[in-house]
Amino acid sequence: MTIERWMIALALLLAGLAVGGLAGWALRRRLSREGADDSTAAVAGVTGLFVFWMFALVGALAALSMVNPATIEDVPRQALEYVPRLLAAGLIMIAGYALAIAAARVVGFGLERATGRTTARMSHLIRWVILLAAGILALSQLGVDTSVLLVLVGVLGLGLALSFSLLIALGGQDVARELAAGRYLKRVLRKGGTIEVEAISGTVVKLHPATVEIETTAEGRRHVPYSHLLGSGFAWSDTPAAKD
């Protein structure tokens, strides 16, 4: 009888691992089809791993209850009562992870468009703040006292909002300076002419609101800010640049 129980317990454990592996793989593959970018792949991987461990946990609990129910009678019941909370906490973390990636990408793209510069640090900060908030919600779902962490997140959120506002303000000044320089230089520059500024030389392809797009023979197309042209000086000709 004992051997039979151990065999059944082993079968339950292996079944939990097998079902978890198949379910996690199927869910990860389904989510990966929704998008081919790195963010979707990361969320799909985390979700598949969570599903695998949830099925593995259920299989382990079922195996423990089969080995010797007399000595561990209360353990499976208490653990099973805790499984829904653990499931909810895991779903909160997955949703927070997806939201953090999406928010970091959207805000980073918006700041780059507004300031004309990449803002990788701000994107990482936004991602970690959202992940921290999701972690606090997950811990509260598990019954952990998170009052101190909530205060910390509030302070971080306030600092993030102030930093975001300051970055937008400074970026707005940069953009305004480029637009003003562009309005002046568009009276001089023309599409198809040759421009030379410092080590960059080529044909003007397009005059953008804040930059001039130049086709060079060595480095391909380059975007040069109008303020850089005014600050460094440039040579201009109405004839196209000679090609090698």
C-alpha positions in Angstrom: 0.0 0.0 0.0 2.9 2.4 0.8 4.5 1.7 -2.5 1.3 2.3 -4.3 0.9 5.7 -2.5 4.4 6.7 -3.4 3.9 5.7 -7.0 0.6 7.7 -7.1 2.4 10.7 -5.5 5.2 10.5 -8.0 2.7 10.3 -10.8 0.9 13.4 -9.4 4.1 15.3 -9.1 5.2 14.4 -12.7 1.7 15.2 -14.0 1.9 18.7 -12.4 5.3 19.3 -14.0 4.2 18.0 -17.4 0.9 19.9 -17.4 2.6 23.0 -16.2 5.2 22.8 -18.8 2.7 22.3 -21.6 0.3 25.0 -20.3 3.2 27.5 -19.9 4.6 26.7 -23.3 1.1 27.0 -25.0 0.4 30.3 -23.2 3.8 31.7 -24.0 3.4 30.8 -27.6 0.0 32.3 -27.8 1.1 35.6 -26.2 4.2 35.7 -28.5 1.9 35.7 -31.5 0.3 38.9 -30.4 3.5 40.8 -31.1 7.0 40.2 -32.2 8.8 42.9 -30.1 11.0 42.2 -27.1 8.5 43.5 -24.6 5.8 41.1 -25.7 8.3 38.2 -25.6 9.4 39.2 -22.1 5.9 39.3 -20.7 5.1 36.0 -22.5 8.1 34.3 -20.9 7.3 35.5 -17.4 3.6 34.5 -17.8 4.6 31.0 -19.0 7.0 30.5 -16.1 4.4 31.5 -13.6 1.8 29.1 -15.0 4.4 26.3 -14.9 5.2 26.8 -11.3 1.5 27.1 -10.3 0.8 23.7 -11.8 4.0 22.3 -10.3 2.9 23.6 -6.9 -0.6 22.0 -7.2 1.0 18.7 -8.3 3.4 18.8 -5.3 0.6 19.5 -2.9 -1.4 16.6 -4.3 1.6 14.3 -4.0 2.2 15.4 -0.4 -1.4 14.7 0.5 -1.1 11.2 -1.0 2.2 10.2 0.7 1.0 10.3 4.3 -2.3 12.1 4.9 -2.3 11.3 8.6 0.8 13.3 9.5 0.4 16.2 7.1 -3.4 16.4 7.1 -3.5 20.2 7.8 -0.7 21.2 5.5 -2.4 20.7 2.1 -5.6 22.4 3.3 -3.7 25.4 4.6 -1.6 25.6 1.5 -4.6 25.2 -0.8 -6.3 28.0 1.0 -3.2 30.1 0.3 -3.0 29.2 -3.4 -5.7 31.7 -4.6 -3.8 34.5 -2.9 -0.6 33.4 -4.5 -2.3 33.2 -7.9 -3.7 36.7 -7.5 -0.3 38.0 -6.5 1.3 36.4 -9.5 -1.3 37.9 -11.8 -0.7 41.3 -10.3 3.0 41.0 -10.9 2.5 39.9 -14.5 0.1 42.7 -15.2 2.4 45.2 -13.5 5.4 43.9 -15.5 3.4 44.3 -18.8 2.2 47.8 -17.7 5.8 48.8 -16.7 7.2 47.9 -20.1 4.4 49.6 -22.0 4.5 52.8 -20.0 8.3 53.0 -20.2 8.2 52.6 -24.0 5.4 55.2 -24.4 6.9 57.8 -22.1 10.4 57.2 -23.5 9.1 57.7 -27.0 7.2 60.8 -26.0 10.2 62.4 -24.2 12.4 61.6 -27.2 10.0 63.3 -29.5 9.7 66.3 -27.2 13.4 66.7 -26.3 15.1 65.2 -29.3 17.3 63.1 -27.1 17.1 59.5 -25.8 15.8 59.2 -22.2 16.8 55.6 -21.3 17.3 56.5 -17.6 13.8 58.0 -17.3 12.3 54.9 -19.0 14.1 52.6 -16.6 13.0 54.7 -13.6 9.3 54.5 -14.7 9.6 50.8 -15.2 11.0 50.2 -11.7 8.5 52.5 -10.0 5.6 50.6 -11.6 7.2 47.2 -10.8 7.6 48.4 -7.2 4.0 49.4 -7.0 2.9 46.1 -8.4 5.1 44.3 -5.9 3.5 46.2 -3.0 0.0 45.2 -4.3 1.1 41.6 -4.6 2.5 41.6 -1.0 -0.7 43.1 0.3 -2.6 40.4 -1.5 -0.5 37.9 0.4 -1.3 39.5 3.7 2.0 41.4 4.3 1.9 44.8 5.9 2.9 47.3 3.3 2.2 50.7 4.9 5.9 51.7 5.0 6.4 50.6 1.4 3.3 52.6 0.3 4.9 55.8 1.8 8.1 55.0 -0.1 6.2 54.5 -3.4 4.4 57.8 -2.8 7.6 59.7 -2.3 9.1 58.0 -5.4 6.0 58.8 -7.4 6.2 62.5 -6.4 9.9 62.6 -7.3 9.2 61.0 -10.6 6.4 63.5 -11.4 8.7 66.4 -10.6 11.6 65.0 -12.7 9.2 64.4 -15.6 7.9 67.9 -15.4 11.4 69.4 -15.3 12.6 67.2 -18.2 9.6 68.3 -20.3 10.3 72.0 -19.5 14.0 71.7 -20.3 13.3 69.7 -23.4 10.7 72.3 -24.5 13.4 74.9 -24.4 15.7 72.9 -26.5 13.0 72.2 -29.1 12.0 75.9 -29.2 15.6 76.8 -29.8 15.9 74.3 -32.7 12.6 75.5 -34.2 13.7 79.1 -34.1 17.0 78.3 -35.7 15.2 76.2 -38.3 12.9 79.1 -39.3 15.9 81.2 -40.0 18.0 78.7 -41.8 15.2 77.5 -44.0 15.5 80.9 -45.8 19.1 79.9 -46.8 19.1 76.1 -47.1 17.3 74.3 -50.0 16.7 70.6 -50.7 19.2 69.2 -53.1 22.0 71.6 -52.2 25.4 70.8 -50.7 26.2 71.6 -47.1 29.4 71.2 -45.1 29.6 71.5 -41.3 32.8 70.5 -39.5 33.5 66.9 -40.7 30.0 66.3 -42.2 29.5 67.0 -45.9 26.7 66.0 -48.2 23.4 66.8 -49.9 20.4 68.2 -48.1 17.7 65.6 -48.3 15.0 67.2 -46.2 14.5 70.1 -43.9 12.8 68.9 -40.8 11.3 71.2 -38.1 14.3 70.8 -35.7 17.0 69.1 -37.9 18.3 69.1 -41.4 18.7 65.6 -43.0 21.9 65.2 -44.9 22.9 62.4 -47.3 26.6 61.7 -46.9 28.8 59.4 -49.0 30.6 57.8 -46.1 28.0 57.6 -43.3 24.7 57.6 -45.0 22.0 59.9 -43.8 22.6 62.2 -40.8 20.3 64.5 -38.9 22.1 67.7 -37.8 20.3 70.1 -35.4 19.9 73.7 -36.7 21.5 75.1 -33.6 24.6 73.1 -34.4 24.8 74.7 -37.8 24.6 78.2 -36.4 27.0 77.5 -33.6 29.7 75.8 -35.7 29.3 77.6 -39.0 28.7 75.8 -42.3 29.4 76.1 -46.0 26.5 76.0 -48.4 26.1 75.5 -52.2 23.0 75.2 -54.4 24.6 72.4 -56.4 24.3 68.7 -55.2 27.4 67.0 -53.7 29.5 64.9 -56.1 29.1 61.1 -55.6 31.9 58.7 -55.6 
